[in-house]
Amino acid sequence: MYIRRTTIKSRKDGKQYYTYRLVQSERTAKGVSQHTLINLGTAFSLPRDQWPELSSRIQEIISGQQSFFKISEEIEELAQNYAARIIHAQHKNKAENNKPDYREVDVDSLEMFRPRSVSCEHVALEAFVFLKLGEELKALGFNGPQLAAATGTIIGRMCQPGSELATHYWLQNVSGLGELIDYDFNKINLYKMYKISDQLLNNKEAIENHLYLQEKNLFEFQETITLYDLTNTYFEGSSKANKLGKRGHSKEKRSDCPLVTLALVLDSSGFPKRSKVFEGNVSEPSTLKKMIVGLERKNLSQELFKPSKATIVMDAGIATEDNIKWLRENSYPYIVVSRKHHREFNEDEAVVVKQDNDCTVKVQKIIDSENDEVLLYCHSTKREKKEQAINDRFTIRFEKAVSKLESGLHKKGCLKKYDKVLEKIGRLKQQYSKAAKHYKIEVSKNEKNGNAVKILWTRQTLADTKDSLPGVYCLRTTHMEFDEATLWHTYTMLTDLEAVFRSLKSELGMRPVFHQITKRVTGHIFISVIAYHLIHSIRYRLKKTGINSSWSDLRKQLAGQSRVTASMQCRNDNVMHVRKSTRPELRQQKIYSALGLCPLPGRTIKTTIKKNKSSAITKILKK
């Protein structure tokens, strides 16, 4: 066994380049013959003087022998990878049968090596196939290697969220996904991972349309509600080459970094309909029209969005008067959180829509005939406690600060000058603005020495406001026919959208972004959106079986199952290699059963290295 370098001339420009192969020599009746075991490619960069050491170590691994010499980490890693490929290639040339296979082996020679994770990959790949994403990518022109790279990129984002660089390492050194799809990810360099991100982004609209239509047909849900919201994420670097990178208000408190904004439209079942990346400083209200109009496009004569049926649900940040006017003009029904400051709530006219040990929610329905709207005033006991606690905290701090200022008027060394006291009160009002707006403060002045002599403050909370009615919020809707419970439960679907954003940012590696080019930033985020489609389809099915875990919890439960190679010496000196998946734990089996999956991902691969072949190779190496 040795490494051969071959010179090849390019057909395009005539330039020469080298390719490398691992070659085996065998003695036959006609003499010594040679054949290629594996192709090492053009990127093989190990120095020539280390080739014999690598060849020897590969032979030791496939022959089940221990190395008597110290091997560098680089050579050991290469040898393990190449040996696994050789064993797999030799197995593929042998016929399979289901007969019992009994061998006499030396138990002490048993070795277990090359562990690769497969459990999370197994579940993610099933969702990939279930939504027919591979078929769609093929139809869009993805060839074999591109399809494998896309599969690895998307499933990598699901199982080990991170950058394309991190995914590339994970596919080559940690994951057994390549064995599940019968593709060697060591053939893919990092540049191809970035290029596949570009290719996915170039087909963004077709991929999103396909996924949503598949989800709609498979799960048979009706398009009655559309949820819309947006969030932003930060990325490291100066972002000079990223046109979307802008400074703005960061929802992760990272306003020191450039931001980009992701807008999502979901249906009431939580499946994304459409996504778009905007500038980091975009105004939330200005994005609505762009997103909703885009949903009116058709795909293969099937409507993705029917404005006569779907209700738009939004929070107060997007529900401006201009947006509500636009929704009315275009016949979109809506349920939105009111921006108006007026609040009212009559408990005697309210209806209970939720009641448990933690919270009671009552709602009062009022018809606004002037605007053809229903106003739904909602009171939540849990929300009231939260708001009251916040108000009390700031109120106590504000009153304590004013009281301290007032007591210092008659103490030596404290602030006394009238103008300075007014200035200090102004700063306190700014610091505790939520509490200060409820107070009227008067300062008495001594005209002789110009000092403040007394500070009086009285609380004057405005009636029919959020502050006078803690825990009360208002919803606006055009659905005059809906009852109180239906309206409130429809609005609470917005919490699903918030859960999506949390999943994208914390579970799917959308934050932070390290790319500096616009298309790469957008592509990175789009991969997370595709991954979310697959994850939500998994969780949607699991919920029907009583499994309500988040994706991060599901990943923890699935962790631990691996594919390993067991190597053992037989009585006849042959070496037997068996590669298969470990038996799943009960927690993993429960998830597999709920999804109808085989508990042992991948095939069992058995390869025998025969004694006569090993002896021939050993003799050649000695020469």
C-alpha positions as CSV (number, residue, x, y, z in Angstrom):
1,M,0.0,0.0,0.0
2,Y,1.5,3.3,-1.0
3,I,0.5,6.8,-2.2
4,R,0.8,7.7,-5.9
5,R,0.9,11.2,-7.3
6,T,-0.4,11.6,-10.9
7,T,0.0,14.6,-13.1
8,I,-3.1,15.8,-14.9
9,K,-3.6,18.5,-17.5
10,S,-6.7,20.7,-17.3
11,R,-8.9,20.6,-20.4
12,K,-10.0,24.2,-19.9
13,D,-6.7,26.1,-19.7
14,G,-4.0,23.4,-20.2
15,K,-2.5,23.9,-16.7
16,Q,-1.1,21.0,-14.9
17,Y,-2.2,19.8,-11.4
18,Y,-1.7,16.8,-9.3
19,T,-4.1,14.2,-8.0
20,Y,-3.3,11.6,-5.3
21,R,-4.4,8.0,-4.8
22,L,-3.9,5.3,-2.3
23,V,-2.7,2.2,-4.2
24,Q,-2.4,-1.4,-3.2
25,S,-0.1,-4.0,-4.8
26,E,-0.9,-7.7,-4.9
27,R,0.9,-10.7,-6.1
28,T,-1.0,-12.8,-8.7
29,A,-0.2,-15.7,-11.0
30,K,0.6,-13.1,-13.7
31,G,2.9,-11.0,-11.4
32,V,2.3,-8.0,-9.2
33,S,-0.9,-6.0,-10.0
34,Q,-1.9,-2.6,-8.6
35,H,-5.3,-1.1,-8.0
36,T,-6.6,2.1,-6.4
37,L,-8.1,1.7,-3.0
38,I,-9.3,5.3,-2.6
39,N,-8.8,8.6,-4.3
40,L,-7.3,11.2,-2.0
41,G,-8.2,14.1,-4.3
42,T,-6.2,17.2,-5.3
43,A,-6.2,18.8,-1.9
44,F,-4.0,16.2,-0.2
45,S,-1.2,18.2,1.3
46,L,0.8,15.8,3.6
47,P,4.6,16.1,3.0
48,R,6.0,13.4,0.8
49,D,8.4,12.1,3.4
50,Q,5.4,11.2,5.6
51,W,3.5,9.2,3.0
52,P,5.1,5.8,4.0
53,E,4.1,6.4,7.7
54,L,0.5,7.2,6.7
55,S,0.3,4.1,4.5
56,S,1.6,1.9,7.3
57,R,-0.8,3.3,9.8
58,I,-3.8,2.8,7.5
59,Q,-2.7,-0.8,7.0
60,E,-2.4,-1.3,10.7
61,I,-5.9,-0.1,11.3
62,I,-7.6,-2.2,8.7
63,S,-5.6,-5.2,9.8
64,G,-6.5,-4.7,13.5
65,Q,-2.9,-4.1,14.6
66,Q,-1.5,-1.8,17.2
67,S,1.1,0.8,16.2
68,F,4.5,0.3,17.9
69,F,5.7,3.8,17.0
70,K,4.5,7.2,18.1
71,I,2.1,8.7,15.5
72,S,1.4,12.4,15.0
73,E,-2.1,13.6,15.5
74,E,-2.4,14.7,11.9
75,I,-1.3,11.3,10.5
76,E,-3.6,9.4,13.0
77,E,-6.6,11.5,12.0
78,L,-6.0,11.0,8.3
79,A,-5.3,7.3,8.8
80,Q,-8.6,6.8,10.7
81,N,-10.6,8.6,8.0
82,Y,-8.9,6.8,5.1
83,A,-9.1,3.4,6.7
84,A,-12.9,3.9,7.4
85,R,-13.4,4.7,3.7
86,I,-11.4,1.7,2.6
87,I,-13.4,-0.6,4.9
88,H,-16.7,0.9,3.7
89,A,-15.6,0.6,0.0
90,Q,-14.7,-3.0,0.4
91,H,-18.0,-3.8,2.0
92,K,-20.0,-2.2,-0.8
93,N,-18.5,-4.7,-3.3
94,K,-19.9,-7.7,-1.3
95,A,-23.3,-9.3,-1.4
96,E,-25.6,-8.9,1.6
97,N,-27.4,-11.8,3.2
98,N,-29.5,-12.3,6.3
99,K,-28.0,-15.6,7.4
100,P,-26.3,-15.9,10.8
101,D,-22.6,-15.1,10.7
102,Y,-20.7,-17.0,13.3
103,R,-16.9,-16.4,13.8
104,E,-14.3,-17.5,16.2
105,V,-12.6,-14.4,17.5
106,D,-10.1,-13.3,20.1
107,V,-12.2,-11.3,22.5
108,D,-9.1,-9.5,23.9
109,S,-8.4,-8.1,20.4
110,L,-11.7,-6.3,20.3
111,E,-11.4,-2.6,19.6
112,M,-14.1,0.1,19.2
113,F,-13.2,3.2,17.2
114,R,-14.5,6.0,15.0
115,P,-17.6,7.0,17.0
116,R,-20.0,9.3,15.1
117,S,-23.3,10.8,16.3
118,V,-26.4,9.7,14.4
119,S,-29.5,10.1,16.6
120,C,-30.4,13.8,16.0
121,E,-29.2,13.4,12.4
122,H,-31.6,10.4,12.0
123,V,-34.6,12.5,13.2
124,A,-33.6,15.6,11.1
125,L,-33.0,13.6,8.0
126,E,-36.4,11.9,8.3
127,A,-38.0,15.4,8.4
128,F,-35.9,16.4,5.4
129,V,-37.3,13.4,3.5
130,F,-40.8,13.8,4.9
131,L,-41.1,17.4,3.5
132,K,-39.6,16.2,0.2
133,L,-37.0,18.9,0.4
134,G,-34.4,16.8,-1.4
135,E,-36.8,16.3,-4.3
136,E,-37.4,20.0,-4.6
137,L,-33.6,20.8,-4.5
138,K,-33.0,18.3,-7.3
139,A,-35.8,19.9,-9.3
140,L,-34.1,23.3,-8.8
141,G,-30.9,22.0,-10.4
142,F,-28.8,20.8,-7.4
143,N,-26.5,18.0,-8.4
144,G,-25.4,15.1,-6.2
145,P,-22.6,16.8,-4.3
146,Q,-24.6,20.1,-4.0
147,L,-27.6,18.2,-2.6
148,A,-25.3,16.5,-0.1
149,A,-23.8,19.8,0.9
150,A,-27.2,21.4,1.3
151,T,-28.5,18.5,3.4
152,G,-25.4,18.7,5.6
153,T,-25.7,22.4,6.0
154,I,-29.4,22.4,7.0
155,I,-29.2,19.4,9.2
156,G,-26.0,20.7,10.8
157,R,-27.8,23.9,11.7
158,M,-30.5,21.7,13.4
159,C,-28.2,19.4,15.3
160,Q,-25.2,21.5,16.0
161,P,-26.0,25.2,15.5
162,G,-23.2,27.4,14.4
163,S,-21.4,29.0,11.5
164,E,-20.7,27.3,8.2
165,L,-17.1,26.8,9.4
166,A,-18.4,25.0,12.5
167,T,-20.8,22.9,10.5
168,H,-18.0,21.9,8.1
169,Y,-15.9,20.6,11.0
170,W,-18.9,18.9,12.5
171,L,-19.8,17.0,9.3
172,Q,-16.2,15.8,8.8
173,N,-15.2,14.9,12.4
174,V,-18.3,14.5,14.7
175,S,-21.4,13.5,12.8
176,G,-22.4,10.2,11.1
177,L,-24.8,12.0,8.7
178,G,-22.5,11.1,5.8
179,E,-23.1,7.4,6.4
180,L,-26.9,7.9,6.6
181,I,-27.0,9.5,3.1
182,D,-24.0,7.5,1.8
183,Y,-21.8,10.5,1.1
184,D,-18.3,11.3,2.2
185,F,-18.2,14.9,3.6
186,N,-14.4,14.8,3.6
187,K,-14.7,15.5,-0.1
188,I,-16.4,18.9,0.5
189,N,-14.1,21.8,1.3
190,L,-15.2,24.9,3.2
191,Y,-15.6,27.1,0.1
192,K,-18.3,24.7,-1.2
193,M,-20.2,25.1,2.1
194,Y,-20.3,28.9,1.5
195,K,-21.3,28.4,-2.1
196,I,-24.2,26.1,-1.2
197,S,-25.4,28.8,1.2
198,D,-25.5,31.2,-1.9
199,Q,-27.3,28.5,-4.0
200,L,-30.0,28.0,-1.3
201,L,-30.5,31.8,-1.1
202,N,-30.8,32.1,-4.9
203,N,-33.8,29.7,-4.7
204,K,-35.3,31.2,-1.6
205,E,-38.8,31.9,-2.9
206,A,-39.2,28.4,-4.5
207,I,-37.9,26.6,-1.4
208,E,-40.2,28.6,1.0
209,N,-43.2,28.0,-1.3
210,H,-42.5,24.3,-1.5
211,L,-42.0,23.8,2.2
212,Y,-45.2,25.7,3.1
213,L,-47.3,23.9,0.5
214,Q,-46.0,20.5,1.7
215,E,-46.7,21.4,5.3
216,K,-50.2,22.6,4.4
217,N,-51.0,19.4,2.5
218,L,-49.4,17.0,4.9
219,F,-50.9,18.4,8.1
220,E,-54.2,19.5,6.5
221,F,-54.4,22.8,8.3
222,Q,-56.6,25.7,7.2
223,E,-55.2,29.2,6.4
224,T,-57.3,31.3,8.7
225,I,-54.7,33.3,10.7
226,T,-51.5,35.0,9.7
227,L,-49.1,36.1,12.4
228,Y,-46.6,38.9,11.6
229,D,-43.7,40.2,13.6
230,L,-39.9,40.8,13.3
231,T,-36.8,40.7,15.3
232,N,-33.2,41.7,14.8
233,T,-29.8,40.0,15.4
234,Y,-26.3,41.4,15.6
235,F,-23.1,40.3,13.9
236,E,-19.5,40.8,14.6
237,G,-17.2,43.0,12.5
238,S,-17.4,46.4,10.8
239,S,-20.0,45.2,8.2
240,K,-18.6,47.6,5.5
241,A,-19.5,45.2,2.8
242,N,-22.9,44.4,4.2
243,K,-25.6,46.8,2.8
244,L,-28.1,45.6,5.4
245,G,-25.9,46.1,8.4
246,K,-27.1,49.2,10.4
247,R,-26.9,50.5,13.9
248,G,-30.3,50.4,15.7
249,H,-32.1,49.3,18.8
250,S,-30.9,45.7,19.6
251,K,-33.4,43.3,21.2
252,E,-30.3,41.5,22.6
253,K,-28.9,44.7,24.1
254,R,-26.1,44.7,21.5
255,S,-26.6,48.1,20.0
256,D,-22.8,48.4,19.9
257,C,-22.8,46.0,16.9
258,P,-24.4,46.3,13.4
259,L,-27.8,44.8,13.1
260,V,-30.0,43.1,10.6
261,T,-33.7,42.5,10.9
262,L,-35.6,39.3,10.2
263,A,-39.3,39.6,9.4
264,L,-41.5,36.4,9.5
265,V,-45.0,35.6,8.5
266,L,-46.5,32.5,10.1
267,D,-49.8,30.7,9.9
268,S,-51.7,29.9,13.1
269,S,-50.1,26.4,13.2
270,G,-46.7,28.0,13.5
271,F,-45.4,27.2,10.0
272,P,-43.5,30.0,8.3
273,K,-45.1,31.3,5.1
274,R,-42.5,33.9,4.2
275,S,-39.3,35.5,5.6
276,K,-37.3,38.5,4.6
277,V,-34.2,40.2,5.9
278,F,-34.3,44.0,6.2
279,E,-31.8,46.7,7.3
280,G,-30.9,46.7,11.0
281,N,-32.5,50.1,11.7
282,V,-35.8,49.4,9.8
283,S,-39.0,50.8,11.2
284,E,-41.3,47.9,12.1
285,P,-44.5,49.5,10.7
286,S,-43.0,50.1,7.3
287,T,-42.4,46.4,6.6
288,L,-46.0,45.2,6.8
289,K,-47.1,46.0,3.2
290,K,-43.9,44.5,1.7
291,M,-44.4,41.2,3.5
292,I,-48.2,40.7,3.1
293,V,-48.3,41.7,-0.6
294,G,-45.5,39.2,-1.3
295,L,-47.8,36.4,-0.1
296,E,-50.3,37.0,-2.8
297,R,-48.0,35.3,-5.4
298,K,-49.0,32.0,-6.8
299,N,-46.9,28.8,-7.0
300,L,-48.0,26.1,-9.5
301,S,-51.5,27.6,-9.7
302,Q,-52.0,27.1,-5.9
303,E,-52.7,30.2,-3.8
304,L,-50.4,30.6,-0.8
305,F,-52.5,33.3,0.7
306,K,-56.1,34.3,0.4
307,P,-56.8,37.7,1.8
308,S,-60.5,37.1,2.0
309,K,-60.0,34.4,4.6
310,A,-56.8,35.0,6.5
311,T,-56.8,37.3,9.6
312,I,-53.7,39.4,10.3
313,V,-52.5,39.3,13.9
314,M,-49.9,41.8,15.0
315,D,-48.6,43.4,18.2
316,A,-48.7,47.2,19.0
317,G,-45.2,47.8,17.4
318,I,-46.6,47.3,13.9
319,A,-50.3,48.2,14.4
320,T,-50.0,51.9,13.4
321,E,-53.0,53.8,12.2
322,D,-51.4,53.9,8.7
323,N,-51.0,50.1,8.7
324,I,-54.6,49.5,10.0
325,K,-55.9,51.9,7.3
326,W,-53.9,49.9,4.6
327,L,-55.4,46.6,5.9
328,R,-58.9,48.0,5.7
329,E,-58.4,49.4,2.2
330,N,-57.2,46.0,1.0
331,S,-59.9,44.0,2.8
332,Y,-57.7,42.2,5.3
333,P,-59.4,41.4,8.6
334,Y,-57.2,41.9,11.6
335,I,-56.7,41.5,15.3
336,V,-54.1,43.9,16.7
337,V,-52.9,45.3,20.0
338,S,-54.2,48.9,20.3
339,R,-51.8,51.7,20.6
340,K,-54.3,54.0,22.1
341,H,-53.7,55.2,25.7
342,H,-57.3,55.0,26.8
343,R,-58.2,52.0,28.9
344,E,-61.4,50.9,30.5
345,F,-62.6,47.8,32.2
346,N,-66.0,46.9,33.9
347,E,-65.6,43.6,35.7
348,D,-69.4,43.2,35.9
349,E,-69.6,43.1,32.1
350,A,-66.5,41.0,31.6
351,V,-66.3,37.3,30.6
352,V,-63.7,34.8,31.9
353,V,-61.7,33.3,29.0
354,K,-58.9,31.7,31.0
355,Q,-58.7,30.5,34.6
356,D,-56.1,28.4,36.3
357,N,-53.9,28.4,39.4
358,D,-51.5,31.0,38.0
359,C,-53.7,33.4,36.1
360,T,-57.3,34.5,35.4
361,V,-58.1,36.5,32.3
362,K,-61.4,38.4,31.9
363,V,-62.4,40.3,28.8
364,Q,-64.9,43.0,28.1
365,K,-66.2,43.4,24.5
366,I,-67.2,46.9,23.3
367,I,-68.5,47.7,19.8
368,D,-66.9,50.8,18.3
369,S,-69.6,51.6,15.6
370,E,-67.8,54.8,14.5
371,N,-64.8,52.8,13.3
372,D,-66.6,49.5,12.6
373,E,-64.4,47.7,15.1
374,V,-64.6,45.6,18.2
375,L,-62.5,46.8,21.2
376,L,-61.7,44.0,23.5
377,Y,-60.4,45.2,26.9
378,C,-58.5,42.3,28.6
379,H,-57.5,42.1,32.3
380,S,-54.9,39.5,33.3
381,T,-54.2,38.9,37.0
382,K,-50.7,37.7,36.2
383,R,-50.0,40.8,34.1
384,E,-51.4,43.0,36.8
385,K,-49.0,41.6,39.4
386,K,-46.1,42.1,37.1
387,E,-47.0,45.6,36.1
388,Q,-47.8,46.5,39.7
389,A,-44.5,45.2,41.0
390,I,-42.6,47.2,38.4
391,N,-44.6,50.4,39.2
392,D,-44.1,49.9,42.9
393,R,-40.4,49.4,42.5
394,F,-39.9,52.6,40.6
395,T,-42.4,54.5,42.8
396,I,-40.5,53.6,46.0
397,R,-37.2,54.5,44.4
398,F,-38.5,57.9,43.2
399,E,-40.2,58.8,46.4
400,K,-37.1,57.8,48.4
401,A,-34.9,60.0,46.2
402,V,-37.2,63.0,46.5
403,S,-37.5,62.5,50.3
404,K,-33.7,62.4,50.6
405,L,-33.4,65.6,48.6
406,E,-36.1,67.3,50.8
407,S,-34.5,66.2,54.1
408,G,-31.1,67.6,52.9
409,L,-32.5,71.1,52.5
410,H,-31.9,71.6,56.2
411,K,-28.6,69.7,56.6
412,K,-25.1,71.1,56.3
413,G,-23.3,70.2,53.1
414,C,-26.4,69.1,51.2
415,L,-28.0,70.6,48.1
416,K,-30.0,73.8,48.9
417,K,-29.9,76.3,46.0
418,Y,-33.3,76.6,44.4
419,D,-32.1,76.3,40.8
420,K,-29.9,73.3,41.6
421,V,-32.7,71.6,43.5
422,L,-35.0,72.0,40.4
423,E,-32.2,70.7,38.2
424,K,-31.9,67.6,40.5
425,I,-35.6,67.0,40.4
426,G,-35.5,67.2,36.6
427,R,-32.8,64.5,36.6
428,L,-34.8,62.3,38.9
429,K,-37.9,62.6,36.7
430,Q,-35.8,61.5,33.8
431,Q,-34.3,58.6,35.7
432,Y,-37.6,57.4,37.0
433,S,-39.9,58.5,34.2
434,K,-42.4,55.8,34.6
435,A,-43.1,56.8,38.2
436,A,-42.5,60.5,38.0
437,K,-45.3,61.2,35.5
438,H,-47.8,60.4,38.2
439,Y,-46.4,63.1,40.6
440,K,-46.9,66.8,41.0
441,I,-43.9,68.4,42.7
442,E,-43.8,71.9,44.2
443,V,-40.7,73.5,45.6
444,S,-40.9,76.5,48.0
445,K,-38.1,79.2,47.8
446,N,-36.6,81.5,50.3
447,E,-36.4,84.8,48.4
448,K,-33.7,86.2,50.8
449,N,-31.0,83.6,50.3
450,G,-32.3,81.9,47.2
451,N,-32.5,78.5,48.8
452,A,-35.2,75.9,48.5
453,V,-36.9,75.4,51.9
454,K,-39.5,72.8,51.2
455,I,-40.5,70.1,48.6
456,L,-44.1,68.8,48.4
457,W,-45.1,66.0,46.1
458,T,-48.5,64.5,45.5
459,R,-49.5,61.5,43.4
460,Q,-52.0,62.1,40.6
461,T,-52.6,59.0,38.5
462,L,-54.6,59.7,35.4
463,A,-57.9,57.8,35.2
464,D,-58.7,55.3,32.4
465,T,-55.0,54.7,31.5
466,K,-52.7,51.8,31.6
467,D,-51.3,53.2,34.9
468,S,-54.6,53.4,36.6
469,L,-55.7,50.0,35.4
470,P,-52.7,47.7,35.7
471,G,-53.0,44.4,33.9
472,V,-55.5,45.8,31.3
473,Y,-54.7,45.9,27.6
474,C,-56.8,46.5,24.5
475,L,-57.3,44.6,21.3
476,R,-58.8,46.0,18.1
477,T,-60.4,43.8,15.5
478,T,-62.8,43.9,12.5
479,H,-64.3,40.5,13.4
480,M,-67.6,41.7,14.7
481,E,-69.0,38.2,14.7
482,F,-66.4,36.6,17.0
483,D,-67.1,36.0,20.6
484,E,-64.8,37.2,23.4
485,A,-63.1,33.8,23.9
486,T,-62.4,33.4,20.2
487,L,-60.9,36.8,19.8
488,W,-58.6,36.5,22.9
489,H,-57.4,33.0,22.0
490,T,-56.7,34.1,18.4
491,Y,-54.6,37.0,19.8
492,T,-52.6,34.7,22.1
493,M,-51.3,32.9,19.0
494,L,-48.7,35.7,18.8
495,T,-46.9,33.9,21.6
496,D,-46.2,31.1,19.0
497,L,-44.4,33.7,16.9
498,E,-42.3,34.8,19.9
499,A,-41.4,31.2,20.5
500,V,-40.2,30.9,16.8
501,F,-37.8,33.9,17.2
502,R,-36.5,32.4,20.5
503,S,-35.9,29.1,18.7
504,L,-34.2,30.7,15.7
505,K,-31.8,32.8,17.9
506,S,-31.1,30.4,20.8
507,E,-31.6,26.9,19.3
508,L,-30.6,27.4,15.6
509,G,-27.5,29.5,15.7
510,M,-28.9,32.6,14.0
511,R,-27.1,34.9,16.5
512,P,-24.5,36.2,16.2
513,V,-23.5,36.3,12.5
514,F,-19.9,36.4,11.5
515,H,-20.2,37.0,7.7
516,Q,-19.4,40.5,6.3
517,I,-21.0,40.2,2.8
518,T,-24.7,40.9,2.4
519,K,-25.7,37.7,0.6
520,R,-23.7,35.6,3.1
521,V,-25.4,37.3,6.1
522,T,-28.8,36.7,4.5
523,G,-27.9,33.2,3.5
524,H,-26.9,32.3,7.0
525,I,-30.2,33.5,8.4
526,F,-32.2,31.7,5.6
527,I,-30.5,28.4,6.5
528,S,-31.9,28.9,10.1
529,V,-35.3,29.5,8.6
530,I,-35.2,26.3,6.6
531,A,-34.0,24.4,9.6
532,Y,-37.0,25.8,11.6
533,H,-39.4,24.4,9.0
534,L,-38.0,20.9,9.6
535,I,-37.9,21.3,13.4
536,H,-41.5,22.6,13.5
537,S,-42.8,19.6,11.4
538,I,-41.0,17.3,13.9
539,R,-42.5,19.0,17.0
540,Y,-45.9,19.3,15.4
541,R,-46.1,15.5,15.0
542,L,-44.5,14.8,18.4
543,K,-47.1,17.0,20.1
544,K,-49.9,14.8,18.8
545,T,-48.3,11.9,20.7
546,G,-47.9,13.9,23.9
547,I,-44.3,14.9,23.6
548,N,-44.2,18.7,24.0
549,S,-40.4,19.2,24.5
550,S,-38.6,22.1,23.0
551,W,-36.1,21.4,20.2
552,S,-33.1,22.0,22.6
553,D,-34.6,19.5,25.0
554,L,-35.2,17.0,22.2
555,R,-31.6,17.4,21.2
556,K,-30.5,16.5,24.7
557,Q,-32.8,13.5,24.8
558,L,-31.4,12.2,21.5
559,A,-27.8,12.7,22.4
560,G,-25.7,9.6,23.0
561,Q,-26.5,7.2,20.2
562,S,-23.5,6.7,17.9
563,R,-22.2,4.6,15.0
564,V,-19.0,2.8,15.9
565,T,-16.7,0.2,14.3
566,A,-15.9,-3.0,16.2
567,S,-12.7,-4.6,15.1
568,M,-11.6,-8.1,16.2
569,Q,-9.0,-10.8,15.3
570,C,-10.4,-14.1,14.0
571,R,-9.0,-17.6,14.7
572,N,-7.8,-17.8,11.1
573,D,-5.9,-14.5,11.5
574,N,-8.4,-12.6,9.4
575,V,-9.6,-9.3,10.8
576,M,-13.4,-8.6,11.1
577,H,-14.7,-5.0,11.1
578,V,-18.4,-4.4,12.0
579,R,-19.8,-0.9,11.8
580,K,-23.3,-0.3,13.2
581,S,-25.3,2.0,15.5
582,T,-25.5,1.5,19.2
583,R,-28.8,0.4,20.7
584,P,-30.9,3.5,21.5
585,E,-31.8,4.4,25.1
586,L,-35.4,4.4,26.2
587,R,-35.7,8.2,25.8
588,Q,-34.5,8.0,22.2
589,Q,-36.7,5.0,21.4
590,K,-39.7,6.9,22.6
591,I,-39.0,9.7,20.0
592,Y,-38.2,7.2,17.3
593,S,-41.5,5.3,17.9
594,A,-43.5,8.5,17.9
595,L,-42.1,9.4,14.4
596,G,-42.2,5.8,13.1
597,L,-38.4,5.6,12.7
598,C,-36.1,2.6,12.8
599,P,-34.2,2.5,16.1
600,L,-30.9,1.7,14.5
601,P,-29.9,4.4,12.0
602,G,-27.8,3.3,9.0
603,R,-26.9,-0.1,7.8
604,T,-24.7,-2.7,9.5
605,I,-21.5,-3.0,7.6
606,K,-19.3,-6.1,7.9
607,T,-15.9,-6.2,6.3
608,T,-13.3,-9.0,6.5
609,I,-9.6,-8.4,5.8
610,K,-8.3,-11.8,4.8
611,K,-5.0,-13.3,6.0
612,N,-3.4,-13.8,2.6
613,K,-4.1,-10.3,1.5
614,S,-2.7,-8.8,4.7
615,S,0.5,-10.9,4.3
616,A,1.0,-9.8,0.7
617,I,0.7,-6.2,1.7
618,T,3.0,-6.6,4.6
619,K,5.7,-8.1,2.4
620,I,5.5,-5.2,0.0
621,L,5.7,-2.6,2.8
622,K,8.9,-4.3,4.1
623,K,10.5,-4.0,0.7
